[in-house]
């Protein structure tokens, strides 16, 4: 799919992966409409920008109606917005959990439903941004992992309901060094250290996905038809398929990695800091 003059709506457009992807979509000639609760971190000439909280269902519906009235039928919806929260095992379904589920799963579901008639008319595309945490398990990320795994299931159902009419792809970003990981860093769960393999101070291998590479991958997901589940980078795709085919092996590897980092004093989990 060529992006010239295609109408793209992308959520989580103010920072990180969403903002960088929006910039590249614009460079390829797309009409880009951003949605976020924050103003864009850097200047970008969005064709329209809706400042709203995705948990506000009424305002979300109003934004979708406004976009359709102003721009007509859209071609691509990128459900990128996400929030990572942390929960101890004894944490119940509190307001933070509900908010995570709303932003990561229910808001994309709602927004897709509002744009669906238009997307069917254009034989368009839905790109749902999940996470490797939907497949690779880690402590304390129950709400995030659950909502992202459910996002993948939603994509699969949507694809089966509209074969030949709607292109649906789920992407699984790995670790990208953006602000979404700040809550984990505060309690000592450094994903950056978890995915970086060192000898002394020398990095032998890093599974970190650079923002430029990851955003290129998200743009490819917007342009290539017939995709299903994809990582955003080569290593991300390897990790995704390994987690799907060998989940118990990956679980054992993550547990061993956490234990070794903790014993070496490079990782100090402080669950008592989790609200």
N, C-alpha and C positions, 0 to 999 in steps of 0.2 A: 504494500500500500504506500503510495506516495503521499507525503504530508502536505504538499502545497495546497493551501486553501482548505485543508481539512479542519474541522472544528473539534477541538480537544478540551475537555474539562478535566482538571486535575486537582485533587484535594491534597491537603498538606503541602501547599505550594509556597509557604513562606520561608522554609529552611531546608537545608540538607538535600536529600535525594529529590524531593519534589521540586525545589527551586532550580536545581541544576538541570533536571530533566525538562522543566518548562523552558529554560533558556535555550536548550538544544532543539526543542520542538519549534520554537520561534525561529531559530536560525534556518530551519528547513522549510519555513513558509507556512507553518500551521497558524491558525487562529487559536490562541491559548487563553482559556478562562480559568483563573485560579480561585480556589476556595480555601480559606484558613481562618483561624481565630486570631492570628497575628498578622501584622503588616509584613510585607516581604523584607527579608534581611538586607538585600541589596537591590538597587534600582533595576527593574526589569519592566519592559513595556508590555505588560499584560494587555490583552484586548478587552478584558473585563476582570474585575477582582471582587469577590464577595467576602467580606469580613464577618465571619459568624462562627459560632461554636457548633460543631456537628451534633452535639447532644440536644440542641434546640431544634426539635423536629419540625416545628411550625416554620421557623426561619429557613430551614433547609428546603422544605417544600416550596416556600416562596422564592428562594434563589433558583431552584430548578425551573419553576414557571417563568421567572424573569429571563433566564438564559434562553429558553425555547422561544419566548416572545421576541427577544432582541436578535437572536442569531439563527433561528430556525432549527431544523433537525441537526443534532450533533452527530459526529462520526466516531469519536473515541471517548470513552470515560475511563480515567485512571484513578482507581480508588487507592490512593497512596497514604493518606493520613493514618497515623497510628500513635498509640501511647503505651509505654512500658511501665507497668506497676510491679511492685514486689509484695508477696504475701507469705507469711509464715504458715505452717501447716494448720495451726489452730485458728487462722483468720477466717472469719465467715464471709458471707457475701455482703460486704460493706459498700459505701458510696464509691470508693476508688475502684473496686471490682466492677460495679455496675457501669461506671464511666468508661472503663477500659473496654468492656464488652460492647458498649454503645458506639464508641468511636471506631474500634477495630472491626466490628462485625455488623451491628445493626444499622448504623448510619450508611455504610456502603450498600447494604441490602436495600435500604429505603431509597437512596439516591438512584441506584440502578433501576428500581421499579418505576421511578418517576421519568427516567429517560428511556425506558425500554421501548415504548411505541416508536419514538424517534429513531432509536438505534436499529430497530427492525426495518424501518423504512429505508434507512441508508445502508442496510446490511453491514452495520458497523461493528465495533469491537469494544469489549470490556476487558480492562487489564486490572486484575486484583492483586495487590501487593501483599503477599503473606510474609513469611519469615522462615529462616532455617530453624527457628525455635518451634515452629509447628511440627518439626520432624526430629530435631536434636534436643534432647531433654537437658534441663539444667535446674538447679534448686531455685525456689522462690519466684518463679515466673509463671505461676499457674494461670492467672487471668490472661496474660499476654499470649502464652502458648496455646491455651484453649481457644481463644478467639481467632488466632491466626490459623489454627488447624481447621476450625469451623469455616473460615473464609475459603479454604481450599475445597471443602465439601460443597459449599454454596456454588462455587464456580463450576464444579463438575455437574451438579444438577442443572444449572442454567444452560450449560453447553448441550446437555442431552435433550432439554426441552425445546431448543431452537436450532436443530442441526441445519446447516446450510443457510441460516438466516442471521445468525449472530456468532461472531468469533469471540471466544472467551479464553483468556490465558491467565494462569496464576504464576506469579514470579516469586521466588524465594531468596530474598537478599540474605547474605551472610552478615558478618560484622562490618559495619561502616562506622567510622569514628565520627559520630554526630551526637547531638545533645540528647537523643532519645536514651542513650546509655548512662546518662548522669545519675539516675536513681540507683542503678546497680553499682556504679563506682563508689557512691557514698557509703555503701555498706560492705565494701571490700570485694565485691564480685566483679573483678576486672575482666571483661570479655576480651579486651585487647591483649592482656597477658595470657589468657587462656588459648588464644589462637596464634600466639607468637612463640616459636620454638627457638631457644637461644642456647649457645654455648658461651658462658661468660657474658660479655656484653654484645657478642656478635649474634645477630639474628640469622639463623640457618634457614628458616622457613616461616612465612607469615601467611595465614589464611585471611587476613584483613582484605576487604574489598575497597579499593580506593574510590572516592566519590566520582571521579571522572569516568572510571571504568564501569562502575555500577550504573551511572546515569546513561552511559552509552548502551548498556544492556537493556535498560528500561525503554529507551527509544526504539531499540530493535524489536522489543515486544510489541510496541505500538505499530510497527510497520510490517512485520512478517505475519502472514496469515497461516492458520492451521496449526499453531503452536498449542500446547496443552499446559505442561508444567515445565518451568525453566528456571535455572539459576541466572543471575545477572552477569556472572563472569564464568570463565572456564572452571576455575577451582570451586566456585560456588555450585556449579552444576555437578561436579564430581562429588562434593559433599552431600548435595541433595539426593542423588541417586544412591550413594552409599548408605545414607540414613534410611532410605526407603527399602533397600534390599537387605541390609544387615543391621537392623535396629538394635539388637542385643549387643552386637559387637561395638557399635557406636556408643551405646550407654556405658558399657564397661570401659571404653577408652576415655570418655568424659569423666567418669568417676575416678579413674586412675590419674588423669591429668589434674583434677582438682586436688586430690590427695597429695600428689607430688609437689605441686606449687605451694600448698599450705605447709607441708613439712619443711620446705625450703625457705619459708618466711616470705614468699613472693605473693601470697594471696592470704588475706586475713578476713574471713567472713565474719561479719558482726550482725547477726540476725536480730539482736536486741535493738538495733537502730531502725528496724522496719516498723513503721507506725502500725 
